[in-house]
Amino acid sequence: MVTKRIYKGVINGIGDGFVIDAVQTTYSYVELSDGQIIKKLIASMGINAKLREACKSAEPIELHVWPSSKRGEWVLLAVRMGDGKLFATDSIHYMAIQWWVAAFVMGCGIATIWALIGIAIIVFAVWLIKLVAFKRQASRYIASLNGAVLI
């Protein structure tokens, strides 16, 4: 079961950021004023800029995080800044296309089940279906954040 977490406080420090691609940055940690530490936090696109802004401002903030499809990693979905504005990521999209791709890959795997390649394709398709389900749940959560500015 996927569970979100909401962290509140002032950001004391932020670890080194590793740019995965032009869209995502993974931070080794984010430390809050009350001693809470979020390890392996992934921030996408505009939400990354808001995280850095919150780090510089030293104002109390609220971080909405969601477990990633990779064990031990967290995805930053929304940030409520010190002024009360809520910013959420809009990087989770193209759901219908992703479901069709997952179904197609699963079909290819079943069609070639007699070979090891078919088994590998099925394993990949199952992983892809879990990823799309994660994105769907995260998308629903973002939609439930009333008044959020999508960036």
Secondary structure, 3 states (H helix, E strand, C coil): CCCCEEEEECEEEECCEEECCCCEEEEEEEEECCCCEEEEEEEEHHHHHHHHHHHHHCCCEEEEEEECCCCCCEEEEEEECCCCCEEECCCCCCHHHHHHHHHHHHHHHHHCCCCHHHHHHHHHHHHHHHHHHHHHHHHHHHHHCCCCEEC
